[in-house]
């Protein structure tokens, strides 16, 4: 295990832990609509691509964005499975959503010839389709802020759990074959830890409501990947990251009127 990988692993654990604990707390304070909009802004992907670009090259980091639409397609279906199953209990939701992701990840390896445009089109269809199902078929209502207060110890426990989930996914991917490295690079660790934390802290209803918004708001990750792939070679890693993040955040804000009209 190289020193660079250990550095990346520790950085992923710390940043993911801080980010996920912060956004889950904000989600409870702001309600499911605004919380869902900010919960899945670029975080893990931002750190991963930035690290790749610094240690290898901006061009190599740009090439790595090609698999983002495929990874987000799998993550969206993972999240939808969790939302559907959480009324049966957290163990059922975890087992069903992780199994869904794993089966689809293995199946996707047989379609490696599909282009980035093809995966992008499929992703947006899946994101919109699952959001419409959650909104109009499952009829998941939005939930206002909870108003709960937490001690620093509870916040640190939340951060430690989230960081451990993300770090475990990175570590398992590194220790396996090239195939499993690629598979676990797209594992929805942020979604999983966020859903578990919110289910335990605010209840299944709040987690479902926030997850419903995340199904469509997460399109910002694909937007980020697309513009990062364009700007990294042209402007460098720092400016490429900043510009791409701003565009991704603006994309989520453009979706706000749609979310405001949701149930």
N, C-alpha and C positions, 0 to 999 in steps of 0.2 A: 504494500500500500504506500504510494508516494506521498511526500509531504504536501504536494499541491492538492491531492485528493483529500487528505485530512483537513487541509485548510478550507476547501470547498464544502466538505461535510459539516464542519463546525459552523461555517458561515451560514449554510442552509438551515441548520438547526436553530441558531440564534435568531436570524432574521425571520424565519417562518414562525417561530414561537412568539416573538414580539408582535409580528404583523397579525397573526390569526387571533391572538388574545385581544389585541386592540380592536380589530374590526368586529369581533363577536360581541365585545362590550358595547361598542358604538351601535351595533345592530339592535341590541336590547334597549338602548337609550333612544334610538331614532325610530324604531318600528321596522316591520318587515320590508316595506317598500324601499325606503332609503338604505336600510341595512343590506338588502339584497343587491343594490346597485354598487355599493362600495366593497362588499365582501370578497369579490373575485376580481378586483383590479389586479393588473400584473404584479406579481410578487416573486414567487418561486421561479417563474420563467425569466423574469427580469434579472435575478441574481445569476441563474444558470447561464444565460446567454452572455451576460457581462463577463462572467468568469471565463467562459470559453473564448471570448474575443480577446481578453487580456492575455491569457496563457497560450493561445494559438494565433489566431488572426481574426480581424473583423470579417474577412471573406468567409472563413470557416464557420463563424457564428451565424452569418447570413444564410449559409447552406443548411445549418441545423434547424432553421425556422420552417423548412419544407414540410416536416412531419407534424407541425402544430395543429393543422386542421384535423388530421386523423386522431391525434391524441385528444383533442377537445370533443370530437364526436363520441369517443369512448367514455370520456368523463361526463358528458351530458347524459348519456344513457345510464351511467352509474348513478348519477344524481336523481334521475327520474325513477329508477328502480327503488332507491332509498325512500323517496317521497311516497311512492305507492305502498311500500311495505311497512313504513314506520307505525301506522296504526296497530299493527300486530305485535309491536314491541321492538326495542332496539336490537336485540340479538337477531331477529328475523330480518330486519332492515339491513344490518351489516352483512349477514351471510348472503342474502339475496343480491344486494348491490355489488359486493365484491365478486361473487360468482358470475354475475352478468358481465362485469368489466373483464374478468379473466377469460371467459369464453369468447367474447367479442374480440379481445386482443389477439388471441390465438387464431381466430378466423381471419382477422385482418391481414395476417402474415401471408395468406394465400392470394392477396390482391395487391402485391407490391408494385404492380405495373400501373396502377391507377395514378393519374397525375395530381399535382397539387390543386389544380383547378377543379378536378373531379371530387377530391376530398373536401375542398372548400364548399362546393355546391351542396354536397351531401350533408356537411356539418350544419350549414344554415337551414337546410330543410329539417334536420333533426331538431335543432334548437327551437325553431319556430313551431314545429309540430308538437314537441313535448310541452312547450309553454301553453299552447292552445288546449291541449288535453288537460293539463293541470288547471287551467282557468275555466274552461267551459264544460269539461266532462267530469273531472274530479271536483270542480267547483271549490277549490281551496280558497278560503277568505284571507284577506290581508289582516295582520294583527298589529295593534298599536304598541307603543313602547311599554316595557314591563315595569320600569321604575325600580328594579331591584338594585341593591347596593352590595358590593363585594369587598372583602378585605384584601390587603396586599398579598396575603398568603394564598387566597383563592385565585387571585390573578396570576401569581407565579406558577401555581399548579396547572392552571389552564395553559400558560405559555409552555411549560415543560412537556405537557402531554402533546400539544400541537407540534412542537419541535421534534419530539421523539418519533411521531408518525412520519413526518417529512424526512427526517434523517434515516429512518429505517428503510423507507422506499429507495432513497439514494444508495444506501449501503448494500441492499439486496441486489439492486441493479448492477452495481459495480462488481459484485462477487460472482455473478453468473456469466453465461455465454453472451456473445454479441447480440443474439436474438433477445434474451431476457434483459440485457442492459437497455436495449431500445424500448422494450415493453414497459419496464418500470420507470423509464424516464418520463413516461406520460401518465403514470399512476396519479389519480386524483387525490393526493394526500391532503391538499388544502381543503377540498370539499368534504372529505371524510372527517377530518378533525373538527371542522366548523360545524358539521351536522351533529356529530356526537356531543360536542360541547354545548350546543344550543338545545339539543334534546334533553340533556341532563339538567341544564341550568334554567331554561325557560319553558320546557315542555315540547311535546311532539307537534302540537299545533303551530307553535311559533317557528319551529324548524321547517315544517312543511311550507309555511307561508313564505319564509325567506328563501327556501330552496326553489319555490316556484318562480320568484323574481330572478334568481341566479341562472335558471335555465336559459333565459334570453339575454340577461345582462352579461353573461360570460362570453358572448360574442366579441366583447372587447379584447379578449385574449388573442383571438384569431386576427383581429384588426392590428393589435400590437405586433404579432409575429410577422404580418405582411409588411408593415412599414419598417420594422426593425431590419428585415431582410433587404429592404431597399436602401435604408439610410446608413447602416453600419459601414459598408464599403465606401460610401461617398462622404460621410461627415465624421467618421470615427465612432468608437464605442460610446464615449460620454455623451456627445450631442445626439447620436442616433438613439440612445436609450431615453434621453429627456424628451426629444421630439415625439418618439413613438408612444411614450407614456401619456403625454399631453393629448395626442390624437385619440388614444384608447379611452381616456377619461372623458373627452368631449363626446365620443360616440355613445358612452353610457348616458351622458346628460341628455343627448338627443332622444334617447328612448324614454326619458322621464314622463313626458305627457302620456305615453302609452301605458306605463305602469300606474300613473295617477288615475286612469280610467278603469283599472282592473278591479276585481271584486275585493 
